[in-house]
Amino acid sequence: MLNHRTRVGNEKRKIMRAKLIKAAMMVVSDNCKGSSAVIEDVIKQAKVSRGTFYNYFQSMDELRSGIGEALNEQMVEELLPIYDPIKRPEYRFCVGSRVFLMRALYDPDWASFVKISEVWSQEVLVANIMSRDLEAGKNAKVFYFENLEVTSDFILGGVASGIQALLKGVKEPYAYIEQNIRLALTSIKCDEDLIDESLEFSRAHIRSWISGKLIIENPPWLKLESMDALTTPK
């Protein structure tokens, strides 16, 4: 077990890391700085020394990856209230994937950070949840694959690529989101009828969410005026 001094030290490091990430988000998202923001901008905003910065991050690229990871995990925590009550792994898969891709479409600032490849490692919260759902689907004999880690990396890579494509702009984003999820399920040999059923469930579940039937607050990034198009099958 960790002793008191170690726990306090870990907590202080966690707080300082979060402070640096918050400061970086402010300067990187600033229209005057954007991608041109440098370490000096971050430490000035955070009111810390350059040495303190290097205790946590070796470069701005590493810090940007840290921002993406933090936003990724924040997104999962926002998703949990509408996601956790769902029991069937194929339904969970569709709802989770759809909401992540929806946010990429509606919140380009978020998407610009979480598209970073390092954000989608096996250690982050979204990867842990995805792996559990994939394993549950395999045990329930609705998903078929050999290696869980390889499959999880492959699926997460598809979501990350989808986020990047939506950020750049695609011709028909709603159809793109639908096909991204369908192809992911096809890759793990989910039955075609079950894929159709799961996609429809995810559309209906999200409609219930945005209409207030789930009694869960909508996040600020959600653009309600586009929901009918987004949740209509293509």
C-alpha positions as CSV (number, residue, x, y, z in Angstrom):
1,M,0.0,0.0,0.0
2,L,1.1,3.6,-0.7
3,N,2.1,5.5,2.4
4,H,0.7,9.0,3.2
5,R,3.7,10.9,1.7
6,T,3.5,9.0,-1.6
7,R,-0.2,9.5,-1.9
8,V,0.1,13.3,-1.2
9,G,3.0,13.5,-3.7
10,N,1.0,11.7,-6.4
11,E,-2.0,13.9,-5.8
12,K,0.2,17.0,-6.1
13,R,1.6,15.8,-9.4
14,K,-1.9,15.0,-10.7
15,I,-3.0,18.5,-9.8
16,M,0.0,20.2,-11.4
17,R,-0.3,18.1,-14.6
18,A,-4.0,19.1,-14.8
19,K,-3.1,22.7,-14.3
20,L,-0.6,22.6,-17.2
21,I,-3.1,20.9,-19.4
22,K,-5.7,23.5,-18.6
23,A,-3.3,26.3,-19.3
24,A,-2.3,24.8,-22.6
25,M,-5.9,24.3,-23.7
26,M,-6.5,28.0,-23.1
27,V,-3.5,29.2,-25.1
28,V,-3.8,26.6,-27.9
29,S,-7.5,27.3,-28.3
30,D,-6.8,31.1,-28.3
31,N,-7.4,32.5,-31.8
32,C,-4.2,34.6,-31.4
33,K,-2.1,31.5,-30.7
34,G,-3.6,28.3,-31.9
35,S,-1.1,25.8,-33.2
36,S,1.7,28.4,-32.9
37,A,1.5,28.4,-29.1
38,V,4.9,27.6,-27.5
39,I,6.0,26.4,-24.0
40,E,6.6,30.0,-22.9
41,D,2.9,30.8,-23.5
42,V,1.9,27.8,-21.4
43,I,4.1,28.5,-18.4
44,K,3.1,32.2,-18.5
45,Q,-0.6,31.2,-18.4
46,A,0.0,28.5,-15.7
47,K,2.3,30.8,-13.7
48,V,5.0,28.2,-13.3
49,S,8.6,27.9,-14.2
50,R,10.0,26.2,-17.3
51,G,11.6,23.6,-15.1
52,T,8.2,22.7,-13.7
53,F,6.9,22.3,-17.2
54,Y,9.7,19.9,-18.1
55,N,8.9,17.8,-14.9
56,Y,5.7,16.8,-16.7
57,F,6.1,17.2,-20.4
58,Q,9.1,17.1,-22.7
59,S,7.6,19.2,-25.6
60,M,4.5,20.9,-26.8
61,D,3.6,17.9,-28.9
62,E,3.6,15.7,-25.8
63,L,1.5,18.3,-24.0
64,R,-1.0,18.4,-26.9
65,S,-1.3,14.6,-26.6
66,G,-2.0,15.0,-22.9
67,I,-4.8,17.5,-23.7
68,G,-6.3,15.0,-26.1
69,E,-6.1,12.2,-23.6
70,A,-7.8,14.4,-20.9
71,L,-10.6,15.4,-23.3
72,N,-11.0,11.8,-24.5
73,E,-11.5,10.6,-20.9
74,Q,-13.8,13.6,-20.1
75,M,-15.9,12.6,-23.1
76,V,-16.2,9.0,-21.8
77,E,-17.3,10.3,-18.4
78,E,-20.0,12.5,-20.1
79,L,-21.1,9.5,-22.1
80,L,-21.4,7.1,-19.1
81,P,-24.9,8.2,-17.9
82,I,-26.4,7.3,-21.3
83,Y,-24.1,4.4,-22.0
84,D,-23.8,2.4,-18.7
85,P,-27.5,1.3,-18.5
86,I,-27.2,-0.5,-21.8
87,K,-26.5,-4.2,-21.3
88,R,-26.1,-5.7,-24.8
89,P,-22.5,-5.2,-26.0
90,E,-23.5,-4.6,-29.6
91,Y,-25.8,-1.8,-28.6
92,R,-23.2,-0.3,-26.3
93,F,-20.7,-0.4,-29.2
94,C,-23.0,1.5,-31.5
95,V,-24.1,4.1,-29.0
96,G,-20.5,4.8,-27.9
97,S,-19.1,5.0,-31.4
98,R,-21.9,7.2,-32.6
99,V,-21.6,9.7,-29.8
100,F,-17.8,10.0,-30.3
101,L,-18.3,10.6,-34.0
102,M,-21.1,13.0,-33.4
103,R,-18.9,15.2,-31.2
104,A,-16.2,15.2,-33.8
105,L,-18.7,16.7,-36.2
106,Y,-20.1,19.3,-33.8
107,D,-17.0,20.2,-31.8
108,P,-14.0,20.7,-34.1
109,D,-11.9,22.1,-31.2
110,W,-12.4,18.8,-29.3
111,A,-11.7,16.7,-32.4
112,S,-8.5,18.6,-33.2
113,F,-7.0,17.4,-29.9
114,V,-8.4,13.8,-29.7
115,K,-7.4,12.9,-33.3
116,I,-3.8,12.5,-32.0
117,S,-2.8,8.8,-32.4
118,E,-1.2,8.6,-29.0
119,V,-4.6,9.4,-27.4
120,W,-6.0,6.1,-28.5
121,S,-3.6,3.8,-26.6
122,Q,-4.7,0.8,-24.7
123,E,-4.2,2.7,-21.4
124,V,-6.9,5.3,-21.8
125,L,-10.4,5.0,-20.5
126,V,-12.1,4.7,-23.8
127,A,-9.8,1.8,-24.8
128,N,-10.6,0.0,-21.5
129,I,-14.3,0.3,-22.1
130,M,-14.1,-0.7,-25.7
131,S,-12.0,-3.8,-24.8
132,R,-14.6,-4.8,-22.2
133,D,-17.5,-4.5,-24.6
134,L,-15.6,-6.4,-27.3
135,E,-14.8,-9.2,-24.9
136,A,-18.4,-9.3,-23.7
137,G,-19.6,-9.5,-27.3
138,K,-17.3,-12.3,-28.0
139,N,-18.5,-14.2,-24.9
140,A,-22.1,-13.6,-26.0
141,K,-21.2,-14.9,-29.5
142,V,-22.2,-11.8,-31.3
143,F,-18.6,-10.7,-32.1
144,Y,-16.0,-13.0,-33.5
145,F,-12.3,-12.3,-33.4
146,E,-9.1,-13.9,-32.2
147,N,-6.9,-11.4,-30.3
148,L,-8.6,-8.8,-28.1
149,E,-5.8,-6.3,-28.0
150,V,-5.3,-6.4,-31.8
151,T,-9.0,-6.0,-32.4
152,S,-9.4,-3.2,-29.9
153,D,-6.5,-1.3,-31.5
154,F,-8.0,-1.8,-34.9
155,I,-11.5,-0.6,-33.9
156,L,-10.1,2.4,-31.9
157,G,-8.0,3.3,-34.9
158,G,-11.1,3.3,-37.1
159,V,-12.8,5.7,-34.7
160,A,-9.8,7.9,-34.5
161,S,-9.5,8.0,-38.3
162,G,-13.3,8.8,-38.5
163,I,-12.8,11.7,-36.1
164,Q,-10.0,13.0,-38.3
165,A,-12.0,12.7,-41.5
166,L,-15.0,14.5,-40.0
167,L,-12.7,17.2,-38.8
168,K,-11.3,17.7,-42.3
169,G,-14.8,17.5,-43.8
170,V,-16.6,14.7,-45.6
171,K,-19.4,15.1,-48.3
172,E,-22.1,13.4,-46.3
173,P,-21.1,13.3,-42.6
174,Y,-24.3,11.6,-41.4
175,A,-23.9,8.7,-43.9
176,Y,-20.2,8.6,-43.1
177,I,-20.9,8.1,-39.4
178,E,-23.4,5.3,-40.1
179,Q,-21.0,3.5,-42.5
180,N,-18.0,3.9,-40.1
181,I,-20.0,2.0,-37.4
182,R,-21.3,-0.6,-39.8
183,L,-17.9,-1.4,-41.1
184,A,-16.5,-1.7,-37.6
185,L,-19.2,-4.3,-36.7
186,T,-18.7,-6.1,-40.0
187,S,-15.0,-6.4,-39.3
188,I,-15.8,-8.4,-36.1
189,K,-18.2,-10.6,-38.0
190,C,-21.4,-9.3,-36.4
191,D,-24.5,-10.6,-38.1
192,E,-25.9,-8.2,-40.7
193,D,-29.4,-8.3,-39.2
194,L,-28.0,-7.6,-35.8
195,I,-25.9,-4.7,-37.1
196,D,-29.1,-3.1,-38.5
197,E,-30.9,-3.7,-35.2
198,S,-28.0,-2.2,-33.2
199,L,-27.7,0.8,-35.5
200,E,-31.4,1.5,-35.1
201,F,-31.2,1.1,-31.3
202,S,-28.4,3.6,-31.2
203,R,-30.4,6.1,-33.2
204,A,-33.5,5.7,-31.0
205,H,-31.5,5.8,-27.8
206,I,-29.8,9.1,-28.8
207,R,-33.2,10.5,-29.9
208,S,-34.5,9.7,-26.4
209,W,-31.4,11.4,-24.9
210,I,-31.8,14.6,-26.8
211,S,-35.6,14.7,-26.3
212,G,-35.1,14.6,-22.5
213,K,-36.7,11.1,-22.0
214,L,-33.5,9.8,-20.3
215,I,-33.5,12.8,-17.9
216,I,-29.8,13.4,-18.6
217,E,-28.5,16.8,-19.3
218,N,-27.3,17.4,-22.9
219,P,-23.7,18.5,-23.2
220,P,-23.0,22.0,-24.6
221,W,-21.5,20.7,-27.8
222,L,-24.7,19.0,-28.9
223,K,-26.3,20.8,-31.8
224,L,-30.0,19.8,-31.5
225,E,-31.0,21.3,-34.9
226,S,-29.1,18.6,-36.7
227,M,-30.2,15.6,-34.7
228,D,-33.0,14.5,-37.0
229,A,-30.6,14.2,-39.9
230,L,-27.9,12.6,-37.8
231,T,-30.2,9.9,-36.3
232,T,-32.0,9.1,-39.6
233,P,-30.7,5.9,-41.3
234,K,-28.9,6.3,-44.5
